Amino acid sequence: MHQTTIIDIARELGISKSTVSRALTGHPNVNAKTRQRVLEMASQVDYQRNQLAISLLTNRTSTIGIMVPEFISFFFPKVIIGAQEELARSGYNVVICHSNESYETEVTNAKALLASRVDGLIVSHTKETRNFDHFRVFQRKGIPVVFFNRVCEDMDVSKVTVDDYNGAFQAVDHLIKTGRRRIAHLAGPDTLTNSRSRLNGYRDALTQNGIAIDPELIISYDLNLDKANIYVNHLLNLPNPPDALFTINDPTALEALNVAKRRGIRVPQDLAIVGFSDDPISALIEPGLTTIAQPVDELGKQAAQLLIKQLLADDERPASETIVLPTRLIVRGSTVN
């Protein structure tokens, strides 16, 4: 059985095989009408690209690895959707790896993506990651890496984050403006740059409003929600309990809200709660959760665009870039009546 080739399509349309090849791979220098004619003909004759042959010829696989630490929250799947849509428009396929917050799994995933000869990597590392050598291997092999959300500050690669510091500052400043003075913070692990930035925003908001920082009201934890339950109860059992709580993320805030309800503590009258990320469920619960919204889709799109820019550079790769996207306070019933 004869398999349709690029030469067959070129002959049928009366154009060069190089033009057909560029049209099929999404090259920007192909006229839109020509590209459409090529794609329609390829569909009619059931043309299938020989990806192995293309890989051997170009030393590219048109495949991008995306590595994330967890799928429990809505955040990482939504980022992946944004990145995948952007990559698909440029003709790239995506391989997704889930590290399950395990450093060992992350290293294994990195080796698997290298073995698969991905053209680039978009990654958010695990809470356990302190050694980034498994990502530096990509750099040494000339494979561009883009970090998002959880980034490695010591690697000279492009990064996309949100303004975690300002988001945290807004959250705590809002609590202070509603009359709260003993504001606790359930922080994430100090291995994560976003955890450290949010903690700094919390501290500075207190200081700039003339409120002393009380170490007994700050607890860093490993994002295990069973532990969040324990720590919220611990804070509420203090002789002088907090009148407000700012948490590292919405799942932690929602757990705090559940603890308060079980204990008969009124929210927001007795305890105001603010989360971070604007999880969709935050607007559906009662009371609604005040939170810091972040442009999740845009995180994925910007990460993909940074990677594509690196991949399309013909000679010397462009300098690394850091993009910081804005956050926004959304006020709901967990802080105001």
N, C-alpha and C positions, 0 to 999 in steps of 0.2 A: 504493500500500500504506500503510495507516494505521500510524503508529508510536505505540506505547503511551507515554502521558504520565503525569506525576504526577497529573493530574486524573482520568485513567482509573482509576488504582489507588485514589485516594481515594474515587471514586464506588463502586467495586466493594466496598471494605471499609467504607464508610459512615463515614469519618473525614475530617477536614479535610486539605486539600492541604498546609498548613503542617506538620501532624504527619507526613505522608508524607515531605515534604522533609527534616525533621529526622531522621527514622528512617533515611533513605537516606544521610545524611551523617554518621551516628554521633553526633548531638548527645546529650549526657548527660541532657537533661531529658525523654527519651522512655522510657515504660514498657517494660521488657524484653519483655513479651509482645506489646505493640503493635509494637515493632521487629521481632520475629520474624515476625509476621503480614505486615508490609509487605515484608520481605525475601523471604519465601516467595512472596508474590504477584508481586513483581517478577521473581523467577526463573521463575515459571510463564508469565508473559506476555513473557519475554525483554526486559524493560525495559533500555534503555541510556541512561545519563545523557548529556545534551547538555553536555559539559564546556565547550565554547566559550561557550554561552549562560550557563552558571553563572558562568564567569570574568568575562564582561562585566557580569553583574548584581552580583556580589559583590566584584569586583576581586581575587578569589583564584583560584588554579589548583589548589589542593589537591595541589601538587607540591613536593617538597623536594629540593634538590640535596645530594649527598654527594660531597665531593672528597677523594681520598686520593693520596699520593705514589707508591705502588708496590703491586704485587700479588705480589711475589716471595716474601715471607714469608707465613705463615698469619695474621699479626696483623691486617692491615687488612681482608681479606675477612671475618674473624670479627667484627670490630667492625661492619662494614656489616650483617651478618646480624642482630646484636642491635638495631641502630638501625632497620632496615627492619621487623622484627617489631613493634617498639613503635609506629612510625609508621603501619603498616597498621591496627593496632587503633583508631587515631584517624581513619582514613579518608584517609590521605595516600598518594600515589604517590611513587616515588623515582626520581630520575635520578642515575646514578653516573658520575663523571668520574675518570679516571686520569691523573695528571700526569707519571708516569714520571720523577719526581725532577727535572723541568725547570721552571724558573721561567717561561720563555716559554709553555710548554704550560699551566701553571697560570693565567696571565693570560688566555690564549685560552679556557680552560674557564670561567673566571669570567664573561667577556663572553657566552659562549654561554648560561650559566645565567641571566644577567640578561635576555638576549633572550627566553628561554623563560618569563620572568616567574614564577620559582619563588617560593614563599611564604617560604622560609627556606633557610639553608645550614648544613650541618655539615661541618667541614673540618679536615684535618690537612695542614699546608703542606710544601713540598718542602725539601730540604736546602740549596737554592740561594737560598731566599727571604729577602731582607733588606728589601725594600720591600713594604709591605702595602696600598698605595693601592687595588689592585684589589678588596680586601675592604672597604675603607672606603666604597667606592661603595655597597655593599649597605646599610651603616648609614645613609648619607645618604638613601637611598630608602625608609628605614623597614622594610627587610627584616632580620629578626633573624639573627644569626650565632652559632654555637656552635663553638668550637675544641675539639679533643680531641687528647691525646697530644703533638703538636707545636703549641704555642700561641704566639700573639702577646701578649706581656706589655704592649705599648703600646696595645692596643685595649680599650676598656671594653665587653667582651662576656662572655657566660658561657663557662666553660671546664670541661673534665673531664680530669683527669690521674690518674696513679697516683703513689704516693709514691716517686718515683725516688731521692731522696736516701736515704731510710731503707732501701730495697732494696739500694742499693749499699753502704751502711754494713754491713748484715747480711752481704752476700757477703764483704766484705773481713775483717770481724771473724771470720767462720767460718774463713777461710783462716789467719788469725793463730792462732786457737785450735787449728788442726791442726799448728801448728809452723812455718808459713811466715813468712819475713821479707823476702825480695826479691820483692815482689808487683808485677808490671807491670800496666798498664792500657791496653788498646786502646780509646780513646775515640772517640765520634762527633764530627762537625763542631761547632764552637762556635756555629754559627748555630741549633742546636736547643736549646731549653730543657731537654729531658730529658737531652741529652748533658752539659750543664753541671751539672745537678743530680746526675747519677751520678758525674761527676768530683769534685764537692764531697764527696759521700758517701765516695768512695774516699779522698780526702785526709784527711778528718776521722777516719776509722776508723784510718788509720795513725798520725796524730798522737796520738789519744787512747789508743793502745796503745804509745806511746813509740817509734815507728819513724819515722825521718827520711824525708821525701819526696825521692825521687831523680828529678830531671827526665828522666834518660836512660831511665827505665822507663815514661814516659808518652808515648804516641803518639796524636794525634788524626788520624783519617782520614775519607774521604768515603763510607764504607760500601760501597765497591767491593770485592768479595771477592777479586779478583785482587791488590789492594793489601794486603788483610789477610794473604794468603799471604806477600807480600814482608816485611811488617812483623814477622810472627811469626818468620820466619827471621832477620831482623835482630836481634830480641831474643835469640833462642837462640844467635846467633853472638857476643854480647857476651863480653868476657873473663871477666866475672862474670855469667853469665846468671841470669834470674829462676827462682825455684823455684815460682812460681805466677803465674797470669794471670787477671785479671778483665776481661771484655769487655763492650762496649756492648750486645751482643745475642747471641742464641743462634746465628744463622748465622755470626757471627764466631768464636764459641767452637768451633763444629763444624769450621770451617776450621782453627783452631789445633790441634784434636785430630787432624785428618788430617795436618797438618804434623809433629806430634810422632810419629805412627805411622810416617810415611815415614822419619823420621830415626832411628828406633829408640829414641826417648825414652819411657820408661815413664810412663804416667799412671795413678795419681797419684803414684807413688813419686818420680819425678824432677821432674815438673811437674804441679801441680794446676791445674785449669781450672774457672772459674765463668762461666756466661753470664747472660743476662737476657731473660726473656719466657716461658720454658717452652714452647717450640715442641714439638709432639707428637712429633717425631722424637727429641727429647732423651732420652726415656725408652726408646727402642727400640734405640739404638746401644750398643756395648760399648767402654769402660765407659759407663754412663749418665751424662748430663751434669748436674752440680749447677747449679742455676739459680735465678733469682728469678721466681716465678709472679706474674702480674698478672691481675685479673679482666677478661678481654678482652670477653666478652659484656656485662658490666655497664657497661663504658666506652660501648659503643654505645647501650645502653638509657638510661643516664643522660643522654647527649648529646641523644638524641631527646626525653626527658622535659623537659629544660631548654628545648628549642626549642618544644615544644608549649605549655609554660607561657607562653612569650612570645606565641605565636600566639593563644592563647585569651583573652588579656587584652583586654577590650573597649575600655578607654580608654587610660590611661597604662600603658606596658609596665613589668613588674616590674624591679627592679634586677638587675644582672648578678650571677651567682653563680659561685663556683669550687668544684668538688667534687674532692677528692683521695681516691682509692680506695687501700686498703691493698695491700701486696705481701707475699709469703711466700717464705721460703727453703725450697727443696726439695733435700735432700742426696742425691747419688747417687755412683756410683763414680769420678767424675773428681776427687774430692777426698778420699775415704776408701776404704780397702781393704775 
